[in-house]
Amino acid sequence: MIKKKAQSLLAIDLAPEAVRILDVALGRGAPAILAIAGAKLPEGGPETLPERHIAALDSLLATHRLRGRQCAAAVPTNLVTTRSVLIDPGKSASPEEQIKQTLQNILTYDSKDLLFDFWKVTEPNEKNRTYEVLVVATQRTVVHKYLDGFNRLQLCCAHLDVAPCALASLIAALMPEQEAMVGTVALGDTLGYFAVVEKRRVLFWRPFEMPPAKSGGQAGLERIGHEISKCVSHMAGSQYLDALAEIVVFGNGAHDEAFAGYLANRFNLRVRAPSPFDCLAPGALPADMPAEPEGAATHFAAALGLALQPGGNHG
């Protein structure tokens, strides 16, 4: 993505409820964090997210030592549609045309405003020449709102992606020897998602609504566990997975021992909640970085994953 020695990149996670930024120095060696910043967004509907994100980003740029002007960003998961689509090479329609036909049946906006990307998650074989792709789609006008906002703030956006793909790059850095598939859970204030990743590639991704704050305790745990169960069942049925190696949790409640114990017992898997910064070399964090509340680092997982991506490659 960026090849100039020690060039600075702003890795920006445009989460549904917040904006989080890492100013990262990218040299020939491991990346180093120059500065960290984040802010909650004011209340508003999904249709105002681009405006609220850009306003919050403007404020953070004005009040923090963020010197980078080239950036990579993850668009909000609630403004993105994801679907698994079966591609038949025997059809006259191209894979792109088959995907567009599928999306047209589920989208609520004009297909002329459609922007999507996709990658293979299965391979054809002698018995079955069809293969499955994972598709992420959003509105072209939404992307343009963010790009226009970056331009107004004098930021040059080198890459736009989605948070699960950024997390796949982070997982690869945190667990470089991991060969098996890993389940990742990211929990926000109102939206969470479960994804399965393998060697930087997202094989499955499904978002789910978080239970209301008043539904805490066991009821809240069970609701989240039920959502993850549906995802695991889908994966096992569609791709014949025997088991995941482990589940890695980021975001709200990531360090809650009761939550980790619940997931471990329900799925009989190891559950971990590492700090995203564990993958960095000693000295990669600034010595004068302000102290953060316990567990705050977990919320910067997607931002750091963006900085670690090899040119925005999904797999």
TINU-987226 format. One line per 3 residues: number of its first residue (from 0); their letters; for each residue x, y, z of C-alpha. Coordinates in Angstrom, 1 decimal, m for minus. Layout:
NUM = A = X/Y/Z; ...
END
This chain:
0 = MIK = 0.0/0.0/0.0; 2.6/2.6/1.2; 6.2/1.9/0.4
3 = KKA = 8.0/5.1/1.2; 10.3/4.8/4.2; 8.7/5.9/7.5
6 = QSL = 5.7/7.4/5.8; 2.8/8.2/8.0; m0.7/6.7/7.5
9 = LAI = m3.9/7.5/9.3; m5.8/4.3/9.9; m9.4/5.3/10.5
12 = DLA = m12.1/3.0/11.8; m15.5/4.6/11.0; m17.5/2.5/13.4
15 = PEA = m21.3/2.8/13.7; m21.0/4.6/17.0; m17.5/6.2/16.9
18 = VRI = m14.5/7.2/14.9; m11.1/5.8/16.0; m7.7/6.8/14.5
21 = LDV = m4.2/5.5/14.6; m1.4/7.6/13.2; 1.0/4.9/12.0
24 = ALG = 4.6/5.2/10.7; 5.1/2.6/8.0; 8.7/1.8/7.3
27 = RGA = 10.6/m1.2/6.0; 10.2/m2.8/9.4; 7.3/m3.2/11.7
30 = PAI = 4.8/m0.3/12.0; 5.0/2.1/14.9; 2.1/4.1/16.4
33 = LAI = 2.7/7.8/16.5; m0.6/8.9/18.0; m4.0/7.6/18.9
36 = AGA = m7.4/9.4/19.0; m11.0/8.5/19.2; m14.4/10.0/19.8
39 = KLP = m18.0/8.9/20.2; m20.5/10.2/17.7; m23.5/12.3/18.6
42 = EGG = m26.9/10.6/18.2; m28.4/10.3/14.7; m29.7/7.9/12.1
45 = PET = m27.6/5.8/9.6; m28.4/8.3/6.9; m26.4/11.0/8.7
48 = LPE = m23.4/8.8/9.6; m21.0/10.2/6.9; m21.6/13.7/8.0
51 = RHI = m21.2/12.8/11.7; m18.1/10.9/11.1; m16.5/13.7/9.0
54 = AAL = m17.4/16.3/11.7; m15.8/14.1/14.4; m12.8/13.4/12.3
57 = DSL = m12.4/17.2/11.7; m12.5/17.8/15.5; m9.9/15.1/16.2
60 = LAT = m7.5/16.4/13.5; m7.7/19.8/15.1; m7.1/18.7/18.7
63 = HRL = m4.7/15.8/18.4; m1.2/15.5/17.0; m2.1/13.6/13.9
66 = RGR = 0.4/14.5/11.2; m0.5/11.9/8.5; m2.4/13.1/5.5
69 = QCA = m2.7/9.8/3.7; m5.3/7.5/5.1; m7.0/4.1/4.9
72 = AAV = m10.5/3.7/6.3; m13.1/1.1/7.3; m16.6/2.1/6.4
75 = PTN = m19.4/1.5/9.0; m20.6/m2.1/9.0; m24.3/m0.9/9.2
78 = LVT = m23.9/0.8/5.8; m22.6/m2.4/4.2; m24.5/m5.5/3.0
81 = TRS = m22.7/m8.8/2.9; m23.9/m12.0/1.2; m22.5/m15.4/0.1
84 = VLI = m23.2/m15.9/m3.6; m22.9/m19.1/m5.5; m21.2/m18.6/m8.9
87 = DPG = m21.8/m20.9/m11.8; m19.1/m20.7/m14.4; m21.4/m22.5/m16.9
90 = KSA = m23.8/m19.6/m17.1; m23.4/m17.0/m19.8; m23.5/m14.2/m17.2
93 = SPE = m20.1/m13.2/m15.7; m19.5/m13.6/m12.0; m20.1/m9.8/m11.6
96 = EQI = m23.4/m10.0/m13.4; m24.5/m13.0/m11.3; m23.6/m11.1/m8.1
99 = KQT = m25.5/m8.0/m9.3; m28.6/m10.1/m10.1; m28.5/m11.5/m6.6
102 = LQN = m28.0/m8.2/m4.9; m30.8/m6.5/m6.8; m33.3/m8.9/m5.2
105 = ILT = m32.3/m7.9/m1.6; m31.3/m4.2/m1.9; m33.6/m1.4/m1.0
108 = YDS = m31.8/1.2/m3.1; m31.4/1.7/m6.8; m29.0/m0.8/m8.3
111 = KDL = m27.4/2.0/m10.3; m26.0/3.2/m7.0; m24.5/m0.2/m6.2
114 = LFD = m20.8/m0.6/m5.4; m19.5/m4.0/m4.5; m16.4/m6.2/m4.1
117 = FWK = m16.0/m9.9/m3.7; m13.6/m12.8/m3.3; m13.6/m16.6/m3.4
120 = VTE = m14.2/m18.6/m0.3; m14.5/m22.0/m2.0; m12.9/m23.6/m5.0
123 = PNE = m14.6/m25.6/m7.8; m13.8/m29.3/m8.1; m14.3/m32.2/m10.4
126 = KNR = m17.8/m33.0/m9.0; m19.0/m29.4/m8.6; m17.7/m26.6/m10.8
129 = TYE = m19.7/m23.9/m8.9; m17.9/m21.9/m6.2; m18.9/m19.5/m3.5
132 = VLV = m17.8/m15.9/m3.2; m18.3/m13.5/m0.3; m19.7/m10.1/m1.4
135 = VAT = m19.6/m6.8/0.4; m21.8/m4.0/m1.1; m22.7/m0.5/m0.3
138 = QRT = m24.1/2.6/m2.0; m21.8/4.5/m4.3; m23.2/7.8/m3.0
141 = VVH = m22.2/6.8/0.6; m18.6/6.1/m0.5; m18.5/9.4/m2.3
144 = KYL = m19.7/11.3/0.8; m16.8/9.9/2.8; m14.3/10.6/0.0
147 = DGF = m15.5/14.1/m0.4; m15.3/14.6/3.3; m11.7/13.4/3.4
150 = NRL = m10.9/15.8/0.5; m12.3/18.7/2.5; m10.1/17.8/5.4
153 = QLC = m7.1/17.6/3.0; m6.8/13.8/3.5; m5.8/11.5/0.6
156 = CAH = m7.7/8.2/1.0; m5.5/5.3/m0.3; m7.9/2.5/0.6
159 = LDV = m11.4/1.9/1.8; m12.3/m1.5/3.3; m14.6/m3.1/5.8
162 = APC = m13.8/m3.9/9.5; m13.9/m7.7/9.2; m11.2/m7.6/6.5
165 = ALA = m9.1/m5.3/8.6; m9.4/m7.7/11.5; m8.3/m10.6/9.3
168 = SLI = m5.0/m8.8/8.8; m4.7/m8.1/12.5; m5.3/m11.8/13.4
171 = AAL = m2.6/m12.8/10.9; m0.2/m10.5/12.7; m1.3/m11.6/16.2
174 = MPE = m1.1/m15.3/15.4; 1.4/m15.7/12.5; 1.7/m19.4/13.1
177 = QEA = m2.0/m20.1/13.1; m3.0/m22.4/10.2; m6.6/m23.2/11.2
180 = MVG = m9.7/m21.0/10.8; m10.3/m18.5/13.6; m13.6/m17.1/14.7
183 = TVA = m13.6/m13.4/15.5; m16.3/m11.5/17.4; m16.4/m7.7/17.5
186 = LGD = m18.9/m6.0/19.8; m20.0/m2.4/19.6; m22.7/m0.4/21.3
189 = TLG = m25.5/m1.3/19.0; m24.0/m3.7/16.4; m21.7/m6.7/16.6
192 = YFA = m20.5/m9.2/14.0; m19.0/m12.6/13.8; m16.5/m13.5/11.1
195 = VVE = m14.4/m16.5/10.2; m10.9/m15.8/8.9; m8.2/m17.9/7.5
198 = KRR = m4.8/m16.5/6.6; m6.0/m12.9/6.1; m9.0/m14.1/4.2
201 = VLF = m12.6/m13.6/5.5; m14.6/m16.7/4.7; m17.8/m15.7/6.5
204 = WRP = m19.2/m12.5/8.0; m22.6/m11.8/9.6; m23.6/m8.8/11.6
207 = FEM = m26.1/m8.9/14.5; m27.8/m6.3/16.7; m26.5/m6.0/20.2
210 = PPA = m29.0/m6.6/23.0; m30.2/m3.4/24.8; m28.0/m2.3/27.7
213 = KSG = m30.9/m3.2/30.1; m30.6/m6.8/28.8; m27.3/m7.3/30.6
216 = GQA = m26.2/m10.3/32.6; m27.1/m13.8/31.5; m29.9/m12.7/29.2
219 = GLE = m27.5/m10.5/27.2; m24.9/m13.2/27.0; m27.4/m15.7/25.8
222 = RIG = m28.7/m13.4/23.1; m25.2/m12.8/21.8; m24.4/m16.5/22.1
225 = HEI = m27.5/m17.3/20.1; m26.4/m15.0/17.3; m23.0/m16.5/17.1
228 = SKC = m24.5/m20.0/17.2; m26.5/m19.3/14.1; m23.3/m18.2/12.4
231 = VSH = m21.4/m21.3/13.4; m24.2/m23.5/12.3; m24.3/m21.8/8.9
234 = MAG = m20.6/m22.3/8.5; m20.7/m25.9/9.5; m23.6/m26.6/7.1
237 = SQY = m22.4/m24.7/4.1; m18.6/m25.3/4.2; m18.4/m28.5/6.2
240 = LDA = m16.2/m27.1/9.0; m15.5/m29.6/11.8; m14.5/m26.9/14.2
243 = LAE = m12.9/m23.6/14.6; m9.5/m23.3/16.3; m10.6/m20.6/18.7
246 = IVV = m12.6/m17.4/19.1; m11.0/m14.0/19.4; m13.0/m11.2/20.9
249 = FGN = m12.7/m7.5/20.5; m14.8/m4.5/21.6; m17.4/m4.1/24.4
252 = GAH = m17.1/m6.8/27.0; m14.1/m8.4/25.4; m12.3/m8.6/28.8
255 = DEA = m15.4/m9.7/30.7; m14.5/m13.1/32.2; m18.2/m14.1/32.4
258 = FAG = m18.6/m13.5/28.7; m15.4/m15.4/27.8; m16.4/m18.3/30.0
261 = YLA = m19.9/m18.4/28.5; m18.5/m18.5/24.9; m15.9/m21.1/25.9
264 = NRF = m18.5/m23.4/27.5; m21.1/m23.0/24.8; m18.8/m23.6/21.8
267 = NLR = m16.1/m25.7/23.5; m13.4/m23.5/22.1; m10.6/m21.4/23.5
270 = VRA = m11.7/m17.8/23.8; m9.1/m15.0/23.9; m9.3/m11.2/24.0
273 = PSP = m5.8/m10.0/23.1; m4.8/m6.3/22.9; m4.4/m5.4/19.2
276 = FDC = m1.1/m3.8/20.1; 0.4/m7.2/21.2; 1.4/m7.7/17.6
279 = LAP = 3.7/m4.6/17.6; 7.4/m4.7/18.3; 8.8/m3.3/21.6
282 = GAL = 8.9/0.5/21.5; 6.2/0.7/18.8; 3.9/2.7/21.1
285 = PAD = 4.9/6.3/21.9; 6.3/6.7/25.4; 4.1/9.8/26.0
288 = MPA = 0.9/8.1/24.9; m1.8/9.2/27.4; m3.0/6.4/29.7
291 = EPE = m6.2/4.8/28.4; m9.0/3.2/30.4; m8.5/m0.5/30.9
294 = GAA = m9.5/m2.4/27.8; m9.7/0.6/25.6; m7.0/m0.8/23.2
297 = THF = m9.4/m3.5/22.0; m11.6/m0.8/20.3; m8.7/0.0/18.0
300 = AAA = m8.4/m3.5/16.5; m9.9/m2.6/13.1; m7.8/0.6/12.9
303 = LGL = m4.6/m1.3/13.5; m5.7/m4.0/11.1; m6.1/m1.4/8.3
306 = ALQ = m2.5/m0.3/8.9; m1.3/m3.9/8.6; m3.1/m4.8/5.4
309 = PGG = m0.9/m5.8/2.5; m2.4/m3.4/0.0; m6.0/m4.0/0.9
312 = NHG = m5.9/m7.7/m0.1; m8.7/m9.8/1.2; m7.2/m13.2/0.6
END
